[in-house]
Amino acid sequence: MPGLESLQIKQMVNCPESFTPDMRCIMGESPTARGYFVLAGMNSAGISYGGGAGKYLAEWIVNGYPSENVWPLDLKRFGTLQSSRTFLRHRVMEVMPLMYDLKVPRWDFQTGRRLRTSPLYDRLDSQGARWMEKHGFERVKYFVPPGNDLLDLDHSKTFYKPDWFDIVGSEVKCCKEAVCVIDMSSFTKFEISSTGDQALESLQYLFSNDLDVPVGHVVHTGMLNEKGGYENDCSIARLSKRSFFMISPTDQQVHCWAWLKNRLPDDSNLVLEDVTWKYTALNLIGPRAVDVLSELSYAPMTAEHFPSLFCKEMSVGYANGIRVMSITHTGEPGFVLYIPIEYALHVYNEVMNMGQKYGIRNAGYYALRSLRIEKFFAFRGQDLDAFTTPMECGREFQVKLDKGIEFLGQEVLLEQKQNGVYKRFTMFILEDHDTDMDLWPWWGEPIFRNGRYVGKTTSSAYSYTLERHVCLGFVHHFDEKTGEKLVVTTDFINQGEYEIDIAGQRFQAKAKLYPFSSLFTQRPPQG
């Protein structure tokens, strides 16, 4: 618009403007004061945001929820840790120049860092850890091997194949053939207990799966709303007859706490405690994890003695009271160790020392992401939201419709089971995509079926096992004439020809409703 060069400035407006730590506005109900709603921090985009933001907040106030997923803007994505004046001052000084910058995938803020750290932070940092931040918590992306150019890796910001590709590939390989350790201390951890049956009765109503299981069992379940959508996706271990241990995604800490506090009965005999800070979590992934843990605990850890989805307090090294769970959040064999923080360094050192003969190494969240996506594992906040039900994402196993007690969202799920769903969570394997030369899929790419738009991807990763990119996303079925939503059947998914659009270029993709069975074939231990 060359005419702008000669235009006169008639009026200049100079006024205060509010900015947020992540350049997105804040809206929604306060987690601490029910009925107190917020809409603020427009980051100089108030005029363009105004109509939509006002609409959704009005729906929230009147109906109790907005008509669309607005989790990326929800006030509860922040905690008190982001309200420090020094933090806000430094972060906003970084935010301002970035408002119109191009944001590349896996991009991180540089200010307000090292705010929440694992007790192992310095130990991991000295071994080449490269960090990202989630809800103020430092988490390892990957570990740079000795001899790599650190400067290049720190500045590998691209939409194409990143410099960390081979590093993450070697971590994934180790997870599948030997054993890796991932520090997952940032995950949200709650304990719910009672003097009687109050804890069990309350959780049975608030969660979709049956939690009345034997002590020591772990249950994957959804915390659903009245519409059957995911407010949280979590794993719950029954520690005793009247005590439960709940693990949720990192950024669900404030939201999950508020949701439970507002719906649990006001009973002094029922206690909800946030114990996130009390435990360091080490995820031991790989076929050799059983050998490492067996030697450290002097206890058999094979499937016969320690079955899948089981929890037990054990000794590891000199440390007592370690909660060991036979889950890895990846579909690979292994265990998660929840360690009282004062024992964290000792247990980590013992694990690494014992694991040397089994080829142990550190790994980060990029490897975890690749593993979980190739196994078709959905994740809350990326794939699952308050408008997605278990029936729509292939998680019927998280639902027990006949557990003998009514639970939130049950009526909607019963209706979907009988009548079908209007969207289906689907796995796509890119067929003609060149990993080295083509732009990568990250998330949000359009999905086309037989040339028609049917949805978008929610997460993507390179599968080092399949040597292909894998995208996860939801497929919808619209009537070609009226645009009306139709039920998405298995045949509808299987009989279509699919393409994923990456920056305007379409790539053929194979759609699947279940992961490749070959990925679940455990390789025999080597050596």
N, C-alpha and C positions, 0 to 999 in steps of 0.2 A: 504494500500500500504506500507507494511513493508520496502520495499527497500529504501523509502525516508529517513529512519533513518540514513543510512550510506552514503548518498550522500554528496558530498562536495559542498559548495557554491562557484561557480566560479566567480560570479559577483553580486554585490548588487547595485541597482539603488536607489538613494535618490534624489527626486525632489519634487517641490511644487505640491499640488493637491487641486482642488476646491471642496467644499461641499455646499450643499443647506440646507435650514431649515427643509425640510421634507424628505431628502435622495432620492429625485427624481430629475433628471436633468431638466433644464429649456430650453424650445425651443419655437420658434414662433415669431410673429411680435410684436414689441413694442407697448404698448397702447398709447404712447404719440408721437411717431415719425413714421409716415407711411413709409413703405418700409425699415425699419431698423429691421433686423432679428437677432435672438440670438440663439445660441446653445452652452451651457456652463454648468458648475457645474455637472460633470459626477460622482462625488462621488466614484472615483477609479474604475469606471466601463466603462471607455471610450472605451477600446478595444472591449468589448462585445456589447456596445451600438452603436458603430460607424456606422456600416452598415445601420441599421434600422433608426437611428436618422438622418443620412445624407440623406437617401432616402426621409423621410417624410418632412424634411426641404426644400429639393430641390423642391418637389411637391408644398409645401406651397408658395415658392418664384415664381415658374413658373405659377401655376394654381390658386393661391389665397387660397388654402386649401389643406391639406394632404388627402391621400386616406383612412385613418383609423382614428378612434377617438383617439386623443392624449391629450384630456383635462387634464388628471392627470399630464401631463408634461408641459402644456401651461404656458408660462411666466405670463399670466394674472391671474393665481391663486394667485399670490402675489400682494401686494400693497406696497406703500412707507413705510408703518408701519413696514414691515419686512426688511428694508434696514438700520436700525440703526446699527452702528458699535458694540455697546454693545450687542444688541440683537443677532447679527450674531456671535459674539465671544462666547457668552454663549451657544447659540444653537448648534454651530458646535462642541464645546467641549462635548456636550451631544450626538451628532450624531455619532461622530467617534467610540466610543465603541459599538454602537448599530448596526453597519453595518451588522454584521453576527449573531445578536441575533434573536431568534424566536419571531415574532410579533403576539401577541394574538389579538383577536377581541376587538374593542372599546378601543384600546390602545392610550394613550395620552403622548405627550412630557411634561416634567416638567419645562424646562427653557423657558424664554420669555413669561411667563404667567402674567395674570392680566394686560394686555396691553390695551385692550379695554373692558370696563365694562359698564353694565347698571347702572343708578343711584340707582337701587335697590340692587346692589351687596352685600353690607354689611348687609342689612336687610335680604336678602335671605340666605346669608352665616350663619348668626346667628341662622337660623331656620333649619340647617342641610343640606343645599344644597351641592351636590357633583358636581364638575365642569368638563366640557370638553371645548376644544377650537376649534373654527371654524373661519378661516380667521382672527385670532388674537383676536376674540371676545369670552369672557367667557360665556358659556351657561350651564344651569343646566341639569344634566343627570337625577337626581332623588333626593328626600329628605329623609335623614336618620331619622327615627322616634327616639324619645328619648329612651335610653336604649339599642340600638343596638351597637354591637361591631364595632366601626368606623374603627379600624385598619384592621380587617378582610375584611370589605367592600372595603377599599381603595386598597387592594391587591388581590381582587378577579379576577385574570387574568387567564382565562381558555377558552378552546374550548367547554366545557360542560356547563351544567346548572349553571349560575352565582349566586352569593350570593344575588344580588339585585332582583331576580325573584319575590319574594313575595311583596317587596316594590313597584315595578312598577305595579304589579297586583292590589294592593290596590289603586294606583293612577288612573289606568284605570277604575276600578270599580266606583270610585267617579265621573269620567268624564261621565259615563253612567247613574248614578243614582242621582247625586246631582249637584255639580258644582266645577270645579277646575280652578286654575289660572296658566298660563304658561307665563313667561317673554320671549317674542319673539322679543326683541329690536334689535337683531343682523340682522334681515332681511333687505335687501337693499331697500331703498326708494328713488324714484326720483319724481320730479315734472316737468311737461312739460307744458308750457303755451305760449301764443302768443297774439298779439294785434288784430289779425284777425283770419282767419280760418287756418292759417299755421300749428298749432299744430295738429288739427284734420286730415287735409289732409296728413301730414307726417306720423302720426301714422296709418292711414288707409292703407298706403302702406307698412309699416314695420311690421304690425301685422296681423294675419290671421283672427281674429274675427272682427265683426262689432262694432266699438267704437262710432258710431254716435247714441248714446242712450240718453234717457232723463237724465238730471242732477240728480245726486244722485244714479245712477245705477252702479253696479260693474260687470266687464266683465272678465272672465277667458279666456286667449288667449296665443297663442304661438308667439314668435319672431323668425321667420323662416329664413333660408338662401335660396339661389337660388335652392338648391336641396330639399327643403321642410323640412329639418331637424331643430331640435330645437337648436337655439342659446341661448334661454332663455324661461322659462315658468313662467308666471306672472299673477297677477291680477291687473286690472286698473280700478280706480274709476273716474268717470267724476264729478269733483268738481264744474265746471261752464261750460258755453258754450265754453270757450277758455282755460280751465285749467284741467289737468289730474294728478292723483296721482297713481304711479306705485309701486307695491310691488313685489320683486323678492327674490330668495334664497340668503343667506348670502354670499356665495363664488362667486356670479356673479357680485359683485360690480364693479370690475375693468373691467371685460370682457364686461358687459352690457353697461357701460359708454362708452368704446371705440367703441363698435359696433354702438351705437346711434350717437355719435359725428361724426363718419366717414360717416354716411349715412343721417343725418339730413341736410337740406339745410343751407347754410351759410347765415343766415338772422338775422339781429340784432333784429328783432321783434319776433323771436322765441327763447325761453329760456329753457335750460335744466339745472336743479339744483339737486345736490345730497343732499337730506335732511335726510339721514340716521341718522345722529347725532342729529337731531332736535327733534326726537320723540322716546319716550319709547312705546313699544307695549305690551299690556297685552291681552292674549287670554283667554276669559272666556268660558269654555267648559262645557256643560251639560244642562239638562232640567231645572235646577234651575237658570241658568244664566239670564233668562228673568226676574225672580223675583228680583234678586239682582239689576239689572240695572234699572228696573222700579222704585224701591224704592229710588235709588240714584239720579235719573234724574227727578223724578216726571212726568214721561211721559210714556204712554203705549208702551210696547215693544213687544206685541204679533204679530203674523204673519200678522194679518189684518192691523196693524198700521206700522209695520216694516218688510216688506217681505224679503225673502232670497235674497242675492246679492244686498243689499241696503246700501248706505252710507249717513250719516247725521252728521253734527256738533251739539254737544249737551253739556249741562252742566252735570258734574258728581261731586257730592259734591259741594265744593266751586269753582271748576275749570270750566272755560269756554273753548270753542274751542276744545273739544275732538272729534276727528273723530271716529265715531262708525260704524263698518261694520258688517253686518250679515253674516260672514263667520268664519270658524274655522280651515280650512285646514285639517280636519279630517273626515268630513262627519257627525259629531255629531252636535247637535244644540248649538248655542252660538253666541258670538260676539268677535271681536277684537277691542280693544280701542287703537287708536294712540294718545298719550298724549304728549303735549309739555313738554320737560324734566324738566322744573322748577316745574311742577305740578305732576310729577311722584310719588313721595313718598306720597303726600297727597292722590292722587286717589287710590293708592295701599292700603293704610291704610283704606280708606273709604270702598273699596270693601271687604277687609278681615273682617272688623268689621260688616258690614251689612250682610255679607254672613255667619256669624257664625250660625245663626238660620236655615240656609239651608244646613249645613254640608260642608261648603267650606273648601278646603285645597289647598296647593301648589302642583304642579306637574312639571315634567321635560320632556325633549325631548325623553327619552326612551318610555314614555307613549304615546307621540304624534306619534312616529314611529310605535308602535304597532297598534294604532287606524287607521292610514292612510293606512297601508299595508293590514289590514283585510278588509278595504273598497275598496281595489284595486286602491288606488291613486298612480299614478306614480310621481316620483320626479326627477327634472333636476339635472344631475350630478351623479345620481345613476342608474335610469332607462332610462332617456331620455338623448340623446346627439345629436350632430350635424348631425348624420346619421340616426336618428329616426324621422319619420314623424307622424303627428297626426293620419293619417289613419292606421298606423301600431300599434298604442298603444291604440286604442279605444277612441280617443279624437276628434272624428268628431265634437262634440259640440263646440270645440274651433275654428272651421273653418266656415266662411261664404263665400261660393264660389260665391254667387250672390249678394254681397253687393254693386255692382255698381262701384267698383274701383279695378283695378288690384293690387295685393299684391305680395310680394316676396314669391316664392315657389308655387304660385298658379297653374302653368302649370303642375308641378309634381303631385300635389294633384288631379288635374282633371284626369290625366292619371291613377293614382292609384284607384280612384273611379270607373273608367270605367273597368280597366283590373285586379284589385286585387293587393294584396301586397305579398311580398316574406318572410315576417316574421310577427308574431302576438304576441302582449303582452298578456301573459296568467298568470292566478292565479293558484297556486298549493297548495292543502291541503294535508299534509303528513298523510297517513293512519295508518301505522304500526310503527311509530317512537315513542320511549319511551323518553319523555322529561327529565326524571330523570337520565336515564342510558346511552343514546346514545349521540354521538357527535351532536352538534347543527349545523344547516345550518346558514351561515352568509351571504355570497354572492359568486358568481362565481362557484357554484356547477353545474356539468354537468346534463343536462336533457336528458332522454332517452324515446323514444316513440317506443313501440313494439320492444324494445331491441336495437334500433338504436339511435345514438347521434343526437339530433336535436337543441341543443342550450345550454344556461347556465342561471343560475339565476342572477338577478341584485340586488335584495334586499330580505331580509327575516326577519321575526319577529314571536314571539309567539303570537297567538291570544288568549287572556284570555276569549273571548266570545265563540269561537269554541272549546277551550281547545285543540288546535292543532297548529302545526307550519304551517305558510303560507309563501310560496315562490312566488316571482314574477319574471318573466323572459320571454325571447323571444323564440318562437318556429319557426324553419325553416323547409322547405320541400325540400328535395334533391331527385333527381331521383336515384334510387338504382343502376342503371347500369352506368350512365354517370356522376353522381354527380352534374348535372345541377340543378340550383335553380328553383323550381316550385312555383306556387301561393299557398298560405296557405289559405284554405277555412275554414268556420265554421265546416263543416263536418269532415275535416281533424283533427281539434282540438278535436272535441267531440267523434270521433270514435276510438281514440287511447288509449292504455294502457301505463301509464306513471310511470317512476321511477326517483327519484332524488338521485344522487350519492354524499354521504357525506364521504369524506376521504376513498373511496374505497368500502363503503357499500351502497347498493342501497335500497331505501325505496319507497314503493308504494305511488303514489300520484294521487289525483283526480284533473283533469284540468277543469278550468272554464274560460269563457270569460267575465263573469259578476259576481259581488260579490253576496253573499247570501242575498236574499231579506229580510230575518229575521233580518239581522243586521241593517236595516233601520227602523225597527219598534220602534218608540220612546216609552219608558216606561213611564207610568203615574207618575207624581211626588209623592213622598212618604211624608206624614206628612204635 
